[in-house]
Protein backbone atom coordinates (compact mmCIF):
# COMPACT_ATOMS: atom_id res chain seq x y z
CA UNK A 1 0.00 0.00 0.00
CA UNK A 2 1.39 3.38 -0.99
CA UNK A 3 -0.01 6.09 1.28
CA UNK A 4 0.80 8.75 -1.35
CA UNK A 5 -1.84 7.34 -3.70
CA UNK A 6 -4.30 5.94 -1.18
CA UNK A 7 -7.49 7.48 0.07
CA UNK A 8 -9.22 6.94 3.38
CA UNK A 9 -12.91 7.50 3.99
CA UNK A 10 -15.22 7.35 6.94
CA UNK A 11 -18.48 6.20 5.38
CA UNK A 12 -21.60 6.34 7.54
CA UNK A 13 -24.48 4.19 6.35
CA UNK A 14 -27.86 5.26 7.71
CA UNK A 15 -31.07 3.25 7.50
CA UNK A 16 -31.95 -0.27 8.59
CA UNK A 17 -28.28 -1.25 8.71
CA UNK A 18 -27.93 -2.94 12.10
CA UNK A 19 -29.14 -6.47 12.75
CA UNK A 20 -29.23 -7.36 9.04
CA UNK A 21 -25.68 -8.69 8.52
CA UNK A 22 -24.41 -5.38 7.18
CA UNK A 23 -20.94 -5.53 8.75
CA UNK A 24 -20.37 -9.14 7.73
CA UNK A 25 -21.51 -8.32 4.20
CA UNK A 26 -18.99 -5.46 4.03
CA UNK A 27 -16.18 -7.75 5.13
CA UNK A 28 -17.23 -10.43 2.66
CA UNK A 29 -17.45 -7.95 -0.25
CA UNK A 30 -13.96 -6.61 0.61
CA UNK A 31 -12.35 -10.05 0.91
CA UNK A 32 -10.54 -10.04 -2.46
CA UNK A 33 -9.93 -6.30 -2.65
CA UNK A 34 -6.71 -4.60 -1.48
CA UNK A 35 -8.51 -2.37 1.02
CA UNK A 36 -8.03 -2.11 4.76
CA UNK A 37 -9.94 -0.78 7.73
CA UNK A 38 -12.82 -1.48 10.06
CA UNK A 39 -16.60 -1.53 10.07
CA UNK A 40 -18.62 -1.07 13.25
CA UNK A 41 -22.09 -0.39 14.59
CA UNK A 42 -22.61 3.07 16.05
CA UNK A 43 -24.84 3.96 19.02
CA UNK A 44 -27.14 6.02 16.80
CA UNK A 45 -28.11 2.95 14.72
CA UNK A 46 -25.79 3.70 11.80
CA UNK A 47 -22.80 1.67 10.59
CA UNK A 48 -19.40 3.33 10.20
CA UNK A 49 -16.95 2.02 7.61
CA UNK A 50 -13.36 3.31 7.97
CA UNK A 51 -11.77 2.16 4.72
CA UNK A 52 -8.44 2.86 3.07
CA UNK A 53 -6.84 1.85 -0.22
CA UNK A 54 -6.29 2.92 -3.79
CA UNK A 55 -9.16 5.13 -4.96
CA UNK A 56 -10.39 2.67 -7.59
CA UNK A 57 -10.46 -0.19 -5.06
CA UNK A 58 -12.26 1.82 -2.38
CA UNK A 59 -14.82 2.93 -4.98
CA UNK A 60 -15.25 -0.67 -6.11
CA UNK A 61 -16.03 -1.72 -2.52
CA UNK A 62 -18.49 1.14 -1.99
CA UNK A 63 -20.33 0.22 -5.20
CA UNK A 64 -20.51 -3.42 -4.13
CA UNK A 65 -21.90 -2.48 -0.71
CA UNK A 66 -24.46 -0.11 -2.20
CA UNK A 67 -25.58 -2.71 -4.74
CA UNK A 68 -25.82 -5.55 -2.20
CA UNK A 69 -27.41 -3.56 0.65
CA UNK A 70 -29.55 -1.10 -1.36
CA UNK A 71 -32.74 -2.14 0.46
CA UNK A 72 -31.22 -1.25 3.84
CA UNK A 73 -29.39 2.02 3.12
CA UNK A 74 -31.42 5.23 3.34
CA UNK A 75 -28.48 7.65 3.32
CA UNK A 76 -24.69 7.56 3.01
CA UNK A 77 -22.32 10.20 4.39
CA UNK A 78 -18.69 10.18 3.22
CA UNK A 79 -15.91 12.07 4.99
CA UNK A 80 -12.36 11.97 3.59
CA UNK A 81 -9.58 11.43 6.13
CA UNK A 82 -5.78 11.37 5.87
CA UNK A 83 -4.41 7.89 5.06
CA UNK A 84 -3.23 6.00 8.13
CA UNK A 85 -1.37 3.06 6.54
CA UNK A 86 -3.87 0.53 7.85
CA UNK A 87 -3.18 -3.11 7.08
CA UNK A 88 -4.88 -6.44 7.58
CA UNK A 89 -7.87 -6.22 5.27
CA UNK A 90 -11.32 -5.14 6.43
CA UNK A 91 -12.34 -6.24 9.93
CA UNK A 92 -15.39 -5.91 12.12
CA UNK A 93 -14.71 -3.71 15.12
CA UNK A 94 -16.81 -4.30 18.22
C-alpha positions as CSV (number, residue, x, y, z in Angstrom):
1,X,0.0,0.0,0.0
2,X,1.4,3.4,-1.0
3,X,0.0,6.1,1.3
4,X,0.8,8.8,-1.3
5,X,-1.8,7.3,-3.7
6,X,-4.3,5.9,-1.2
7,X,-7.5,7.5,0.1
8,X,-9.2,6.9,3.4
9,X,-12.9,7.5,4.0
10,X,-15.2,7.3,6.9
11,X,-18.5,6.2,5.4
12,X,-21.6,6.3,7.5
13,X,-24.5,4.2,6.4
14,X,-27.9,5.3,7.7
15,X,-31.1,3.3,7.5
16,X,-32.0,-0.3,8.6
17,X,-28.3,-1.3,8.7
18,X,-27.9,-2.9,12.1
19,X,-29.1,-6.5,12.7
20,X,-29.2,-7.4,9.0
21,X,-25.7,-8.7,8.5
22,X,-24.4,-5.4,7.2
23,X,-20.9,-5.5,8.8
24,X,-20.4,-9.1,7.7
25,X,-21.5,-8.3,4.2
26,X,-19.0,-5.5,4.0
27,X,-16.2,-7.7,5.1
28,X,-17.2,-10.4,2.7
29,X,-17.4,-8.0,-0.2
30,X,-14.0,-6.6,0.6
31,X,-12.3,-10.0,0.9
32,X,-10.5,-10.0,-2.5
33,X,-9.9,-6.3,-2.6
34,X,-6.7,-4.6,-1.5
35,X,-8.5,-2.4,1.0
36,X,-8.0,-2.1,4.8
37,X,-9.9,-0.8,7.7
38,X,-12.8,-1.5,10.1
39,X,-16.6,-1.5,10.1
40,X,-18.6,-1.1,13.3
41,X,-22.1,-0.4,14.6
42,X,-22.6,3.1,16.0
43,X,-24.8,4.0,19.0
44,X,-27.1,6.0,16.8
45,X,-28.1,3.0,14.7
46,X,-25.8,3.7,11.8
47,X,-22.8,1.7,10.6
48,X,-19.4,3.3,10.2
49,X,-16.9,2.0,7.6
50,X,-13.4,3.3,8.0
51,X,-11.8,2.2,4.7
52,X,-8.4,2.9,3.1
53,X,-6.8,1.9,-0.2
54,X,-6.3,2.9,-3.8
55,X,-9.2,5.1,-5.0
56,X,-10.4,2.7,-7.6
57,X,-10.5,-0.2,-5.1
58,X,-12.3,1.8,-2.4
59,X,-14.8,2.9,-5.0
60,X,-15.3,-0.7,-6.1
61,X,-16.0,-1.7,-2.5
62,X,-18.5,1.1,-2.0
63,X,-20.3,0.2,-5.2
64,X,-20.5,-3.4,-4.1
65,X,-21.9,-2.5,-0.7
66,X,-24.5,-0.1,-2.2
67,X,-25.6,-2.7,-4.7
68,X,-25.8,-5.6,-2.2
69,X,-27.4,-3.6,0.6
70,X,-29.5,-1.1,-1.4
71,X,-32.7,-2.1,0.5
72,X,-31.2,-1.2,3.8
73,X,-29.4,2.0,3.1
74,X,-31.4,5.2,3.3
75,X,-28.5,7.7,3.3
76,X,-24.7,7.6,3.0
77,X,-22.3,10.2,4.4
78,X,-18.7,10.2,3.2
79,X,-15.9,12.1,5.0
80,X,-12.4,12.0,3.6
81,X,-9.6,11.4,6.1
82,X,-5.8,11.4,5.9
83,X,-4.4,7.9,5.1
84,X,-3.2,6.0,8.1
85,X,-1.4,3.1,6.5
86,X,-3.9,0.5,7.9
87,X,-3.2,-3.1,7.1
88,X,-4.9,-6.4,7.6
89,X,-7.9,-6.2,5.3
90,X,-11.3,-5.1,6.4
91,X,-12.3,-6.2,9.9
92,X,-15.4,-5.9,12.1
93,X,-14.7,-3.7,15.1
94,X,-16.8,-4.3,18.2
